[in-house]
Amino acid sequence: MIPSGLTTGTWTLDGSHSEIGFTVRHAGISKVRGNFDDVNAVMEIGPSLEDSTINAVIKSSSFNSNDANRDAHVKGPDFFDVEEFPELTFAVTGIEGSGETYRVSGDLTIKDTTRPVVLDTEFNGVAVDPFGATRAGFSGSTVISRKDFGLTWNAALETGGVLVGDKVTISVDAAFVAAA
């Protein structure tokens, strides 16, 4: 069953009201947070969830952790290698759930590795903004192993452990706008 208020057709991501973020453990004692500033996504709502799709393209060079040195390192060959792999992608393969709670399955591609992931997703509703645009909101998250995607660079700490944790929490706050 399609969530209440969603209509069939094409919905596009409103990048200025959406965020694709991440959190990763740093030095075993704190967390680094950031986001990707350049994301495009299209949601095609069919007559049922089984007939609906979402495809997202994230520019890897738009990685932003608010630290220029760290950002340059992560964009380089040790991590995303943005020159060789300019995009990360996510393609939905299935949607299950009802009401406000959904499990969105899809294929996440980072560099040259594609793996299935599941986002636990909340449907936040549909509203018409003051300018007449129909908007739908979603929030979701998943945890991935960065090593599963070939992101294996690390540095040992004198006190034991490593500089960058393996588990990365990906969070999505997305606003989609229906085609007029």
Salt bridges, closest charged atoms under 4 A:
ASP14 OD2 - HIS17 ND1 2.62
ASP14 OD2 - ARG135 NH1 2.58
ASP78 OD2 - HIS73 NE2 2.77
GLU87 OE2 - LYS59 NZ 2.84
ASP120 OD1 - ARG103 NH1 2.90
ASP129 OD2 - ARG135 NE 2.83
